Amino acid sequence: MRRGGAYPPVWVALLWSALSLWPLAASAVECSTLEHSGNSYTICEVAADREQLRLFLSGPDGVPYGQFSAVRAAVAEQGEQLLFAANAGMYHDDRRPVGLYIEDGEQAMRVVTNAGPGNFGLLPNGVFCVGDARADVIETLRFVETAPACRYASQSGPMLVIDGELHPRFLPDSTSLYVRNGVGSSADGRRVVFAISDEPVSFHDFGSLYRDALHLPQALYFDGNISRIYAPQIGRNDPGFRLGPIVGVTAPREP
């Protein structure tokens, strides 16, 4: 007979085992707030070897989704739910990607390797590549040389961190401050971290977040000023102008 409300050792072990596994099963995306060098950021981590990372640009009618709500409705028709989303690369006025874009294995825009105007052309830039059970940020020339298999890919720029070093053009005392967002990846491609600043920051400060606080060897800038995220687990559904490429994490819809 059990006395004093005590559980037999076997049940205690099973209970603790279940509790330890529950957070992993319950949340495909882990979002939190992080302070670094006097600035506040929202970061969302994804296990690329377990979760379904996708890119979205246009619906079957060719019209760009533009908004998180349109992506959410589209995946709902596929029996999926949208767990996270963010803008994912630079685009023209008609929402076409500026650089390489691959969606579900189909290339819609070629890779751009030459320097050019604006942040995209501030070389080195890079590619966010979602492959088989991994996702990687890869510097563009390295991407062209290695030709990795990407089911989804979006090119943007500049790179924030290249092989553990900040982009060589970033200045510690820069006065160019914007709300910025980007993505970083671990060396094995299993850990992916999306980040958005909660206040205007410089490129140097944003890159330092990925290098010094998140300890990721590769990180890529997505955009500034128009940056926003959808993260319902922390109550974020940022409004804003229509977007081009959108990155999302989806999962089967719960019955």
C-alpha positions in Angstrom: 0.0 0.0 0.0 1.2 3.5 -0.9 1.7 5.7 2.2 2.0 9.5 2.6 1.3 10.1 -1.1 4.7 8.7 -2.1 5.1 7.0 -5.5 6.9 3.8 -6.0 10.4 4.4 -7.6 9.4 3.0 -11.0 6.5 5.5 -11.3 8.7 8.4 -10.2 11.2 7.5 -13.0 8.4 7.3 -15.6 6.9 10.5 -14.5 10.2 12.4 -14.7 10.9 10.9 -18.1 7.5 12.0 -19.4 8.0 15.5 -18.0 11.4 15.8 -19.5 10.2 14.8 -23.0 7.1 17.0 -22.9 8.6 20.3 -23.9 10.3 18.8 -26.9 7.2 17.2 -28.1 5.0 20.2 -27.4 7.0 22.9 -29.2 8.6 22.8 -32.6 9.9 26.3 -32.3 11.4 27.8 -29.1 11.1 31.6 -28.9 12.5 33.9 -26.2 13.8 37.4 -25.6 17.6 37.9 -25.4 19.5 41.0 -24.2 22.9 41.5 -25.8 25.2 44.6 -25.7 22.4 46.8 -24.5 19.9 45.7 -27.2 16.9 43.5 -27.0 16.2 40.7 -29.5 13.5 38.0 -30.1 15.1 34.7 -31.1 13.3 31.6 -32.3 15.2 28.3 -32.5 14.3 25.4 -34.8 15.7 21.9 -34.9 16.2 21.5 -38.6 16.6 17.8 -38.4 13.2 17.3 -36.8 11.0 20.2 -38.0 9.5 21.1 -41.3 11.1 24.4 -42.6 9.6 25.8 -45.8 9.7 28.9 -48.0 6.7 30.6 -49.5 6.4 33.1 -52.3 3.2 32.8 -54.3 0.0 30.8 -54.4 -1.1 28.6 -57.3 -2.5 31.6 -59.0 1.0 33.2 -59.1 0.0 36.0 -56.7 2.5 36.6 -53.9 1.3 35.7 -50.5 2.6 38.9 -49.1 1.2 38.4 -45.6 1.6 35.7 -42.9 -2.2 35.4 -42.8 -2.2 34.2 -46.5 0.5 31.7 -45.8 -1.4 30.4 -42.8 -4.5 30.0 -44.8 -2.6 28.2 -47.6 -1.0 25.6 -45.3 -4.4 25.1 -43.5 -5.8 23.9 -46.9 -3.0 21.3 -46.9 -3.9 20.1 -43.4 -1.0 21.9 -41.8 -0.6 24.7 -39.2 1.9 27.6 -39.3 4.0 27.6 -36.2 6.4 30.4 -37.1 7.1 32.7 -40.0 9.4 35.6 -41.0 10.4 37.6 -44.0 13.2 35.7 -45.7 15.2 37.7 -48.2 15.1 40.8 -50.3 12.7 41.4 -53.2 11.8 43.8 -56.0 8.7 46.0 -55.9 6.6 43.2 -57.5 7.8 40.9 -54.6 10.1 38.8 -56.9 13.2 37.7 -55.1 16.4 39.7 -55.9 18.6 36.5 -55.8 18.4 32.8 -55.8 15.0 31.4 -54.8 14.1 27.7 -54.7 10.7 26.4 -53.5 9.9 22.7 -53.2 12.8 21.9 -55.5 11.8 24.4 -58.2 14.2 27.2 -58.9 12.3 30.5 -59.6 15.3 32.8 -59.6 19.0 32.2 -60.3 21.9 32.9 -57.9 23.5 36.3 -58.2 27.3 36.4 -57.5 28.3 39.9 -58.5 28.5 43.0 -56.2 25.7 45.5 -56.5 23.9 48.4 -54.8 22.2 48.1 -51.5 22.7 45.6 -48.7 22.1 42.6 -51.0 25.2 43.5 -53.0 27.4 44.1 -50.0 29.6 41.1 -50.5 30.0 38.5 -49.2 26.3 37.7 -49.2 24.8 34.3 -48.8 22.1 31.6 -49.2 19.8 30.0 -46.7 19.5 26.4 -47.9 17.0 23.9 -46.5 18.0 20.4 -47.4 17.5 16.9 -46.1 17.2 17.0 -42.2 19.4 20.1 -42.1 19.4 23.8 -43.0 22.5 25.9 -43.6 23.6 29.5 -44.2 26.3 29.4 -46.9 28.3 32.2 -48.3 27.3 32.6 -52.0 30.6 31.8 -53.7 31.0 28.7 -51.5 27.4 27.8 -52.4 28.1 27.9 -56.1 31.3 25.9 -55.6 29.8 23.1 -53.5 26.3 23.1 -55.1 24.4 21.6 -52.1 21.0 20.1 -52.7 18.4 22.5 -51.4 14.7 21.8 -51.4 14.2 25.4 -50.4 16.7 28.3 -50.7 16.7 32.1 -50.5 19.6 34.4 -51.2 20.1 37.5 -49.2 22.8 39.8 -48.0 25.0 40.7 -46.5 26.4 37.8 -44.5 26.5 38.7 -40.8 29.0 36.0 -39.7 31.3 34.0 -42.0 33.2 31.1 -40.4 32.9 32.7 -37.0 34.0 36.2 -38.1 31.9 39.3 -38.6 31.4 40.7 -42.1 34.6 42.8 -42.8 32.6 45.9 -43.7 30.7 46.2 -40.4 31.7 49.2 -38.2 31.4 49.2 -34.4 30.5 52.9 -34.4 28.0 52.8 -37.3 25.0 55.1 -36.9 22.9 53.2 -39.5 20.3 51.7 -37.2 17.2 49.7 -38.2 15.0 46.9 -36.9 16.8 43.9 -38.5 16.2 40.2 -38.9 18.2 37.2 -40.0 19.1 33.6 -39.6 22.1 31.6 -38.4 23.0 28.0 -38.5 25.3 25.6 -36.7 28.1 23.7 -38.3 26.1 20.5 -38.5 23.0 22.2 -39.9 20.8 21.0 -37.2 20.4 24.2 -35.2 18.8 27.2 -36.9 18.1 30.4 -35.1 16.0 33.2 -36.5 16.4 36.6 -34.8 14.7 40.0 -35.0 15.8 43.1 -33.1 13.2 44.6 -30.8 14.7 48.1 -31.5 16.9 49.6 -34.2 20.5 48.2 -34.2 23.6 48.4 -36.4 24.9 45.6 -38.6 27.8 45.2 -36.2 25.6 44.8 -33.2 23.3 42.4 -35.0 26.2 40.3 -36.3 27.7 40.2 -32.8 24.5 38.7 -31.5 25.0 35.7 -33.7 28.7 35.4 -33.1 29.0 36.2 -29.4 25.6 35.3 -27.9 24.3 32.6 -30.1 27.7 31.1 -31.0 26.8 30.3 -34.6 29.5 30.2 -37.2 27.4 31.3 -40.1 24.6 34.0 -40.2 22.8 35.8 -42.9 20.9 39.1 -42.9 17.3 39.0 -44.3 16.2 42.6 -44.2 15.7 45.8 -42.1 12.9 48.2 -41.5 10.3 45.8 -43.0 11.4 43.0 -40.7 8.7 41.1 -38.9 7.8 37.7 -37.5 4.8 35.5 -36.7 5.3 33.5 -33.5 1.9 32.7 -31.9 3.5 30.9 -28.9 4.8 34.3 -27.7 1.9 36.4 -29.1 3.7 37.9 -32.0 1.9 38.5 -35.3 3.7 41.6 -36.6 1.7 43.7 -39.1 3.3 45.5 -42.0 3.6 46.0 -45.8 3.4 43.0 -48.2 6.5 40.8 -48.2 8.4 38.8 -50.8 9.8 35.4 -49.7 8.6 34.1 -46.3 10.2 31.4 -44.3 7.9 29.2 -42.1 7.8 26.2 -39.9 4.7 24.0 -40.4 3.3 20.9 -38.7 0.3 18.6 -39.2 -2.8 20.4 -37.9 -4.1 19.0 -34.6 -7.5 17.3 -34.8 
